[in-house]
């Protein structure tokens, strides 16, 4: 993560504070989650062009969220189909099927 993207909590401290360390860790977790999602989407042949970590909100609130952005309806339908296949594979029966 570039130095400019890391949360800044006070410029006068020589060593980062516990809060700074916690925020940096949360930001790194969001970056990792974003990377995992983008790789899964790539494997499925799906592109969500607006995916990204909301760093500004994270610095304000301490909650670094992965913003999925906007997508065309056909891309959303494709994503839903891939999720459904994954759910069916986990449960070993079609979603919505009765016992």
Backbone as JSON, one array per atom type, in Angstrom:
{
  "sequence": "XXXXXXXXXXXXXXXXXXXXXXXXXXXXXXXXXXXXXXXXXXXXXXXXXXXXXXXXXXXXXXXXXXXXXXXXXXXXXXXXXXXXXXXXXXXXXXXXXXX",
  "N": [[0.86, -1.17, 0.0], [0.73, 2.18, -0.93], [2.47, 4.81, 0.76], [1.0, 7.22, 0.93], [-1.62, 6.33, 0.96], [-2.02, 5.12, 3.35], [-3.59, 5.23, 6.56], [-3.45, 8.24, 8.41], [-2.61, 9.28, 11.56], [-2.08, 11.75, 13.36], [0.8, 13.67, 12.96], [3.06, 14.17, 14.41], [4.02, 12.16, 16.0], [6.63, 9.86, 16.58], [6.59, 7.07, 16.38], [4.15, 4.91, 14.97], [0.83, 5.04, 16.22], [-1.26, 2.84, 18.22], [-3.84, 2.97, 17.21], [-3.36, 3.84, 14.6], [-1.96, 1.62, 13.62], [-3.99, -0.33, 13.82], [-5.91, 0.72, 12.0], [-4.42, 0.61, 9.64], [-4.12, -2.14, 9.42], [-6.8, -2.92, 9.06], [-7.29, -1.71, 6.6], [-5.5, -3.13, 4.98], [-6.69, -5.65, 5.17], [-9.07, -5.17, 3.78], [-8.0, -4.61, 1.25], [-6.94, -7.14, 0.65], [-9.29, -8.68, 0.57], [-10.56, -7.48, -1.6], [-8.76, -8.21, -3.63], [-9.06, -11.01, -3.65], [-11.74, -11.21, -4.42], [-11.63, -9.97, -6.99], [-9.99, -11.79, -8.34], [-11.6, -14.12, -8.29], [-13.78, -13.19, -9.78], [-12.47, -12.75, -12.2], [-11.78, -15.37, -12.91], [-14.33, -16.31, -13.39], [-14.95, -14.91, -15.59], [-16.09, -12.41, -15.36], [-16.48, -8.92, -15.22], [-16.34, -6.31, -13.03], [-16.12, -3.11, -13.19], [-15.91, -1.05, -11.34], [-15.07, -1.86, -8.84], [-13.55, -1.41, -5.69], [-11.58, -0.4, -2.82], [-12.98, 1.61, -0.37], [-11.29, 4.01, 0.66], [-11.36, 6.62, 1.71], [-13.72, 6.73, 3.27], [-13.01, 4.76, 5.06], [-10.83, 5.92, 6.41], [-12.17, 7.94, 7.71], [-14.09, 6.58, 9.28], [-13.03, 4.18, 10.19], [-13.89, 1.85, 9.17], [-13.13, -0.03, 6.59], [-14.43, -0.56, 3.58], [-15.26, -2.72, 0.85], [-16.18, -1.51, -2.1], [-18.52, -2.44, -4.41], [-19.45, -1.15, -6.6], [-21.14, -0.06, -9.61], [-22.98, -1.96, -12.06], [-23.81, -3.32, -15.28], [-27.09, -4.63, -16.06], [-26.96, -7.2, -17.34], [-24.46, -8.13, -16.57], [-24.8, -8.3, -13.82], [-26.75, -10.32, -13.75], [-25.2, -12.4, -14.76], [-23.29, -12.63, -12.71], [-25.01, -13.38, -10.6], [-25.81, -15.89, -11.55], [-23.4, -17.32, -11.4], [-22.95, -17.27, -8.65], [-25.18, -18.71, -7.8], [-24.6, -21.25, -8.94], [-22.35, -21.87, -7.42], [-23.48, -22.03, -4.84], [-25.23, -24.18, -5.23], [-23.36, -26.19, -5.78], [-22.1, -26.39, -3.31], [-24.19, -27.28, -1.67], [-24.94, -29.56, -2.92], [-27.34, -29.94, -4.22], [-29.87, -28.61, -6.38], [-30.56, -25.14, -6.03], [-33.48, -24.08, -4.47], [-34.75, -26.42, -4.91], [-36.92, -28.96, -3.69], [-36.95, -31.28, -0.95]],
  "CA": [[0.0, 0.0, 0.0], [1.54, 3.38, -0.95], [2.46, 5.57, 2.01], [-0.05, 8.24, 0.92], [-2.92, 5.68, 1.19], [-2.11, 4.64, 4.72], [-4.24, 6.17, 7.47], [-2.54, 9.09, 9.18], [-3.17, 9.67, 12.84], [-1.1, 12.62, 14.01], [2.07, 13.72, 12.22], [4.17, 14.48, 15.3], [4.47, 10.97, 16.69], [7.7, 9.17, 15.88], [6.14, 5.72, 16.09], [2.71, 4.87, 14.75], [0.01, 4.7, 17.37], [-2.04, 1.61, 18.13], [-4.96, 3.26, 16.31], [-2.8, 3.85, 13.24], [-1.68, 0.22, 13.28], [-5.28, -1.0, 13.63], [-6.5, 1.2, 10.75], [-3.62, 0.07, 8.54], [-4.45, -3.55, 9.32], [-8.14, -3.01, 8.46], [-7.15, -1.34, 5.19], [-4.85, -4.26, 4.32], [-7.69, -6.7, 5.07], [-9.97, -4.8, 2.68], [-7.23, -4.8, 0.01], [-6.87, -8.58, 0.4], [-10.63, -9.13, 0.18], [-10.76, -6.99, -2.96], [-7.94, -9.03, -4.53], [-9.7, -12.33, -3.74], [-12.95, -11.03, -5.24], [-11.27, -9.71, -8.38], [-9.49, -13.04, -8.92], [-12.76, -14.99, -8.52], [-14.52, -12.62, -10.91], [-11.67, -13.0, -13.4], [-11.94, -16.79, -13.24], [-15.69, -16.49, -13.89], [-15.13, -14.11, -16.8], [-16.96, -11.28, -15.03], [-15.77, -7.68, -14.94], [-17.02, -5.22, -12.33], [-15.07, -2.1, -13.35], [-15.86, -0.04, -10.28], [-14.7, -2.45, -7.55], [-12.42, -0.76, -5.05], [-11.67, -0.14, -1.39], [-13.36, 2.99, -0.04], [-10.28, 4.46, 1.63], [-11.77, 7.86, 2.38], [-14.67, 6.36, 4.33], [-12.25, 4.0, 6.05], [-10.05, 6.84, 7.24], [-13.11, 8.69, 8.55], [-14.89, 5.77, 10.19], [-12.34, 2.99, 10.65], [-14.46, 0.7, 8.47], [-12.71, -0.07, 5.19], [-15.39, -1.39, 2.86], [-15.01, -2.95, -0.57], [-17.31, -1.01, -2.87], [-18.67, -3.24, -5.62], [-19.75, -0.25, -7.71], [-22.31, -0.27, -10.47], [-22.77, -2.91, -13.16], [-24.94, -3.48, -16.2], [-27.98, -5.74, -15.66], [-26.5, -8.5, -17.84], [-23.33, -8.54, -15.74], [-25.38, -8.69, -12.53], [-27.37, -11.63, -13.97], [-24.1, -13.36, -14.89], [-22.76, -12.8, -11.36], [-26.0, -14.16, -9.85], [-25.76, -17.27, -12.03], [-22.19, -17.94, -10.87], [-23.19, -17.47, -7.22], [-26.14, -19.81, -7.68], [-23.86, -22.48, -9.2], [-21.51, -22.13, -6.24], [-24.35, -22.46, -3.75], [-25.68, -25.52, -5.58], [-22.23, -27.11, -5.63], [-21.89, -26.58, -1.87], [-25.29, -28.02, -1.07], [-25.11, -30.77, -3.73], [-28.68, -30.03, -4.79], [-30.25, -27.32, -6.99], [-31.17, -24.14, -5.15], [-34.91, -24.0, -4.69], [-35.32, -27.77, -5.03], [-37.47, -29.48, -2.44], [-36.4, -32.59, -0.56]],
  "C": [[0.9, 1.23, 0.0], [1.39, 4.15, 0.35], [1.32, 6.57, 2.06], [-1.43, 7.65, 1.19], [-3.09, 5.2, 2.62], [-2.79, 5.68, 5.6], [-3.21, 6.96, 8.25], [-3.25, 9.53, 10.45], [-2.09, 10.46, 13.56], [0.26, 12.55, 13.32], [3.26, 13.82, 13.16], [4.71, 13.25, 16.03], [5.57, 10.3, 15.89], [7.29, 7.77, 15.5], [4.64, 5.74, 15.89], [1.97, 4.45, 16.01], [-0.68, 3.36, 17.16], [-3.21, 1.8, 17.17], [-4.49, 3.22, 14.85], [-2.54, 2.43, 12.76], [-2.98, -0.53, 13.0], [-5.92, -0.59, 12.31], [-5.74, 0.65, 9.54], [-3.94, -1.4, 8.33], [-5.82, -3.73, 8.66], [-8.09, -2.68, 6.98], [-6.51, -2.48, 4.41], [-5.82, -5.43, 4.17], [-8.66, -6.42, 3.92], [-9.27, -4.98, 1.34], [-7.16, -6.28, -0.35], [-8.21, -9.12, -0.06], [-10.94, -8.7, -1.25], [-9.99, -7.86, -3.96], [-8.55, -10.42, -4.73], [-10.94, -12.25, -4.63], [-12.59, -10.84, -6.71], [-10.74, -10.97, -9.07], [-10.65, -13.99, -9.21], [-13.59, -14.49, -9.7], [-13.78, -12.87, -12.22], [-11.83, -14.44, -13.86], [-13.32, -17.07, -13.83], [-15.94, -15.7, -15.17], [-16.04, -12.91, -16.6], [-16.1, -10.08, -14.69], [-16.72, -6.71, -14.25], [-16.01, -4.07, -12.28], [-14.93, -1.12, -12.2], [-15.49, -0.6, -8.91], [-13.49, -1.71, -6.99], [-12.66, -0.56, -3.57], [-11.98, 1.33, -1.18], [-12.45, 3.49, 1.07], [-10.7, 5.72, 2.38], [-12.73, 7.56, 3.52], [-13.95, 5.59, 5.43], [-11.45, 4.9, 6.97], [-10.96, 7.64, 8.17], [-13.73, 7.82, 9.64], [-14.14, 4.59, 10.81], [-12.86, 1.72, 10.01], [-14.07, 0.79, 6.99], [-13.6, -1.06, 4.47], [-14.94, -1.57, 1.41], [-16.28, -2.55, -1.29], [-17.38, -1.79, -4.17], [-19.05, -2.39, -6.83], [-21.01, -0.61, -8.45], [-21.96, -1.25, -11.58], [-24.02, -2.97, -14.03], [-25.81, -4.65, -15.74], [-27.51, -7.11, -16.15], [-25.31, -9.02, -17.03], [-23.82, -9.0, -14.37], [-26.03, -10.07, -12.65], [-26.3, -12.72, -14.09], [-23.49, -13.66, -13.52], [-23.71, -13.65, -10.51], [-25.97, -15.63, -10.27], [-24.54, -18.0, -11.47], [-22.36, -18.2, -9.37], [-24.13, -18.65, -7.01], [-25.45, -21.16, -7.92], [-22.97, -22.86, -8.01], [-22.31, -22.62, -5.06], [-24.84, -23.89, -4.0], [-24.57, -26.55, -5.4], [-21.96, -27.39, -4.15], [-22.96, -27.47, -1.26], [-25.57, -29.34, -1.79], [-26.55, -30.98, -4.18], [-29.04, -28.66, -5.37], [-30.91, -26.39, -5.98], [-32.64, -24.05, -5.49], [-35.57, -25.35, -4.82], [-35.85, -28.22, -3.67], [-36.96, -30.88, -2.2], [-37.26, -33.74, -1.02]]
}
